[in-house]
């Protein structure tokens, strides 16, 4: 089993910054991808960014240049540095870790609220 614990959500004014952190524990296979998704009220969950254990990173176009993903393989942690936040970034942010198409684990989510 794998557990994910997120932290760092909160409320901020537009233009502000927040850093989300996620720590994975349990049976972690060395080859994996950790990432972030978000779900705004009334919308589907959408992918934000991910970072593979081999070092490859991907960031959604909607947040590119504002959000930065980083990870520590030794600690099985992934962070999301969010700058220049906008009201449309308001959502519950979920961390996940993926070992294969069928082996995906999710955190419980952390709320990010950006006020204008």
Secondary structure, 3 states (H helix, E strand, C coil): CEEEEEECCEEEECCCCEEEEEEEEECCCCCCEEEEEEECCCCCCEEEEEEECCCCEEECCCCCCCEEEEEECCCCEEEEEECCCCHHHCEEEEEEEECCCCCEEECCCEEEEEEC
